[in-house]
Amino acid sequence: MLDALRKGAGTWLAKLFIALLIFSFAIWGVTDFLQGFGQNTAAKVGDTEVSLLEFDRTYRQDLNRLSQQFRRPLTREEGAALGVPQQALGRLVAEAALNNTAQDLQLGISDKRLAALIQADPAFRGLSGTYDRSRLDQVLRANGYQEDEYVVQRRKIAERNQLAEALAGNMNAPISYLEALSAYQSETRSVDFLLVTPESVGEIEDPSPDILNAYFEENKAGFRAPEYREIKFLALTPETLARPKDVVEEDARAEYEQRASDYYQPERRKVLQMSFPSKEAAEEAASELAGGKTFSELMSERNLTNNDVALGVMARNDFLDETLGSAAFALEEGASSGAVEGRFSTVILNVEEILPESTRPFDEVKDEIIQALATEQAEREILDLLDEIEDARAGGALLEEIGERFSLPVVSVEAFDQNGKSSSGGDVDLPAADGLVAGTFESDIGIENDVLQFGEQGFLWYEVDKVIPERDQTLDEVRNEVVSTWKSDEMTRRLNETASDYLTKLNNGTSFENLAGETGLEVRTEENIARNAPSGYFSQEAISQVFGGPVGTSAVANSSDGNTRLVLKVSAANVPAFDAASPAIGALDEQLSQQMRDSLIGQFITDRENEAGVEINQAGVAQVIGLTQN
């Protein structure tokens, strides 16, 4: 049924009209269009009203759609910040304006044509693939609407489609427009350029004390110490909650018996395997081993290293080829096999070491088992304890009191800034709880903060203990940083100055070759540079300069890394021949034509709204979206 209203008109104009008039219907459901206006009004366009009920429904559906995209529910405040109410109401006002126009022009559609449109809709086809009246009833009933309501709305859409067809039905982009835009998009250029690097400028010496002092005073704000904050936190995790001392040895031993296979290690062998191209070659090598040659000597003759033949430590079941596994486990330690025909090749095996089967005794794994049992018990208790801690906080308990009551440590950390850095510049060891740093700087001393998720099953509470305000630092405190920053700025200045000097010479008639000879730089060439396609040395800024004028244009631009400068000159331009019949031009034609149609209909709707007059019930709208000020 969704598509019944959206697809009924069939042409692009219907789709465009629906984009303004029925876009929500295409996405969120038929209910948008099959509900009469109520007495309470959200907006009025001429004589046509938009009800608060309809606005509320549309707004909620828009908000739900965005929530699905964000993969979490959005609050009304977040929806308002994203402009959802304005968009929903704007769409409804546009619908009302078009309703007015259709009515003024006395547009209509015959019952026969309307019936044909409805019956042709795929949404109402039955199992046979043709129109099915029972299917129509089923879809309408599922959406809670009567047939006459649907027919009224479907008739209005058909009338609006007539209006859209009249406005922009045959509008296509002019061929000259296509040709100009195609040339703009497909043009490429060739460029000669010099690369001015920090190395070509030379090393920057440290500044004199006077220069450094003056620079620091001018840029003191950039060297301010940021605000730091100290916090204390309490973490509730299975690990912190676990009480190994509460686990009795009998339970640990029972767990050990139940999981005995986890502590058993079958016999394993450290195996070497030498493969041969044929059975005959393997048998010949086996004869040499039987004659007294060692496996290592055989490896040396074939230029094989240990990495070439080592299979590692293997249990019998680790062998994919059972024949090889049986042969390896039939050997004594240090012995080599004869030629063994495996699934993929004939091999000779050697067993370097035999590791007998073993079982880790209970005493060796007792502590590990006890910790695991304690953690499992903690995982079962953690949600109940979460509720208890939250109740205690609601009752005014401090973190220290909660920690003492529930035997959980309260941890303090050194001061950190909004990047989680200490005053020395290192990373502060903070719990990996999302929102902790941001929440710390949004909070203050004495403020109770929301509990944070900590890991997969944990929770974390925190309080701000101390706020260290940002402040101006002295030159002595940040001397090394100031020197480094001055040298970086000075290098930038000299790069720009040098590149500008080169450009002036180029514009005054010096050739690239002569300029390269004077500067010792290499003349480079880049061909087939495309608009809006940064590559190599050419940043988007550089490409803008390349296409900023005709062939012969010269300019200076930053390179891709920002650390060098390009002194460039456009040497050639290439524009492919325009082929109106090509698929690319066809797609461009459709895109531009659609934009023109959209623009025309958008202007028409604005004109209709202005002529009819639009009134908005601000108080009613605010009440619907839940932002009424009390």
HELIX and SHEET records of a PDB file:
HELIX    1   1 LEU A    2  LYS A    7  1                                   6    
HELIX    2   2 TRP A   12  LEU A   21  1                                  10    
HELIX    3   3 PHE A   23  TRP A   28  1                                   6    
HELIX    4   4 VAL A   30  ASP A   32  5                                   3    
HELIX    5   5 LEU A   52  PHE A   70  1                                  19    
HELIX    6   6 ARG A   76  ALA A   81  1                                   6    
HELIX    7   7 VAL A   84  ASP A  104  1                                  21    
HELIX    8   8 ASP A  111  GLN A  119  1                                   9    
HELIX    9   9 PRO A  122  PHE A  124  5                                   3    
HELIX   10  10 ARG A  133  ALA A  142  1                                  10    
HELIX   11  11 GLU A  147  ALA A  168  1                                  22    
HELIX   12  12 ILE A  175  SER A  186  1                                  12    
HELIX   13  13 PRO A  198  VAL A  201  1                                   4    
HELIX   14  14 PRO A  209  GLU A  218  1                                  10    
HELIX   15  15 LYS A  220  PHE A  223  5                                   4    
HELIX   16  16 PRO A  238  LEU A  241  1                                   4    
HELIX   17  17 PRO A  244  ASP A  246  5                                   3    
HELIX   18  18 GLU A  249  GLN A  258  1                                  10    
HELIX   19  19 ALA A  260  TYR A  263  5                                   4    
HELIX   20  20 LYS A  279  ALA A  290  1                                  12    
HELIX   21  21 PHE A  295  GLU A  301  1                                   7    
HELIX   22  22 ASN A  306  VAL A  309  1                                   4    
HELIX   23  23 ARG A  316  ASP A  318  5                                   3    
HELIX   24  24 GLU A  322  ALA A  328  1                                   7    
HELIX   25  25 PHE A  362  ALA A  394  1                                  33    
HELIX   26  26 LEU A  399  PHE A  406  1                                   8    
HELIX   27  27 LEU A  436  GLU A  442  1                                   7    
HELIX   28  28 LEU A  475  ASN A  507  1                                  33    
HELIX   29  29 PHE A  512  THR A  519  1                                   8    
HELIX   30  30 GLN A  540  VAL A  546  1                                   7    
HELIX   31  31 PRO A  583  ALA A  612  1                                  30    
HELIX   32  32 GLN A  618  VAL A  624  1                                   7    
SHEET    1   A 3 THR A  48  SER A  51  0                                        
SHEET    2   A 3 THR A  41  VAL A  45 -1                                        
SHEET    3   A 3 VAL A 614  ILE A 616 -1                                        
SHEET    1   B 4 ARG A 524  ALA A 530  0                                        
SHEET    2   B 4 THR A 188  VAL A 196 -1                                        
SHEET    3   B 4 ARG A 565  ASN A 574 -1                                        
SHEET    4   B 4 SER A 554  ASN A 558 -1                                        
SHEET    1   C 4 VAL A 410  SER A 412  0                                        
SHEET    2   C 4 TYR A 228  LEU A 236 -1                                        
SHEET    3   C 4 GLY A 458  ILE A 468 -1                                        
SHEET    4   C 4 LEU A 452  PHE A 454 -1                                        
SHEET    1   D 2 TYR A 264  GLN A 265  0                                        
SHEET    2   D 2 SER A 358  THR A 359 -1                                        
SHEET    1   E 4 ALA A 310  ALA A 315  0                                        
SHEET    2   E 4 ARG A 268  PHE A 276 -1                                        
SHEET    3   E 4 THR A 346  LEU A 355 -1                                        
SHEET    4   E 4 VAL A 340  GLU A 341 -1                                        
END                                                                             
